[in-house]
């Protein structure tokens, strides 16, 4: 299944934002900043990446349903594995 680049623009933007947040985490660590600040930023990065992953899987599922023969054409085990890989 190929991803539609036009649908991935918000996902790409989210990942770029997470990339900036991750750089911020590294900077906080290098500066010896407060543990709470580091963990808060790290949690934000993690959540952003999770949301990006779920958006990619959801887009793939939508494409399968639209392009295929409905729900029966979706490889349920494959989709389940993709969702669980993000858990």
PLY file of the C-alpha trace (Angstrom):
ply
format ascii 1.0
element vertex 87
property float x
property float y
property float z
element edge 86
property int vertex1
property int vertex2
end_header
0.00 0.00 0.00
1.41 3.35 -1.06
0.80 6.47 1.01
-0.81 9.45 -0.69
1.69 12.31 -0.28
-1.11 14.90 -0.26
-2.68 13.22 2.77
0.68 12.98 4.54
1.34 16.74 4.74
-0.12 17.05 8.27
1.82 13.95 9.34
5.07 15.33 7.95
4.43 18.62 9.77
3.76 16.76 13.02
6.98 14.77 12.68
8.96 17.92 11.93
7.50 19.48 15.08
8.48 16.36 17.05
11.97 16.62 15.59
12.24 20.15 16.96
10.91 19.01 20.34
13.46 16.20 20.43
16.24 18.71 19.74
14.85 20.65 22.68
15.06 17.56 24.89
18.71 17.09 23.95
19.41 20.73 24.71
17.71 20.43 28.12
19.79 17.37 28.93
23.02 19.01 27.83
22.23 22.06 29.96
21.51 19.88 33.00
17.96 21.18 33.28
15.26 20.05 35.64
14.10 16.43 35.33
10.44 17.46 35.13
11.09 19.74 32.16
12.99 17.01 30.33
10.35 14.35 30.95
7.53 16.73 29.96
9.21 17.49 26.64
10.06 13.84 26.06
6.42 12.90 26.65
5.36 15.53 24.10
7.74 14.06 21.52
6.46 10.57 22.19
2.81 11.63 21.89
3.48 13.51 18.64
5.17 10.48 17.10
2.36 8.18 18.26
-0.23 10.46 16.69
1.74 10.60 13.46
1.92 6.80 13.38
-1.80 6.42 14.03
-2.56 8.95 11.28
-0.44 6.96 8.83
-2.15 3.67 9.74
-5.60 5.28 9.57
-4.81 6.73 6.14
-3.66 3.32 4.95
-6.83 1.71 6.25
-8.94 4.33 4.50
-7.09 3.73 1.24
-7.65 -0.01 1.56
-11.37 0.49 2.07
-11.75 2.99 -0.77
-9.56 1.17 -3.30
-10.58 -2.35 -2.34
-13.81 -4.24 -2.15
-14.81 -2.90 1.25
-14.04 -4.32 4.65
-13.47 -7.85 3.32
-10.49 -6.66 1.26
-8.66 -5.29 4.31
-5.96 -7.55 5.72
-7.18 -7.34 9.31
-4.16 -9.12 10.77
-1.78 -6.78 8.98
-3.68 -3.68 10.15
-3.82 -5.05 13.70
-0.07 -5.63 13.64
0.50 -2.04 12.46
-1.67 -0.62 15.24
-0.01 -2.80 17.87
3.46 -1.79 16.70
2.58 1.72 17.91
1.43 0.53 21.33
0 1
1 2
2 3
3 4
4 5
5 6
6 7
7 8
8 9
9 10
10 11
11 12
12 13
13 14
14 15
15 16
16 17
17 18
18 19
19 20
20 21
21 22
22 23
23 24
24 25
25 26
26 27
27 28
28 29
29 30
30 31
31 32
32 33
33 34
34 35
35 36
36 37
37 38
38 39
39 40
40 41
41 42
42 43
43 44
44 45
45 46
46 47
47 48
48 49
49 50
50 51
51 52
52 53
53 54
54 55
55 56
56 57
57 58
58 59
59 60
60 61
61 62
62 63
63 64
64 65
65 66
66 67
67 68
68 69
69 70
70 71
71 72
72 73
73 74
74 75
75 76
76 77
77 78
78 79
79 80
80 81
81 82
82 83
83 84
84 85
85 86
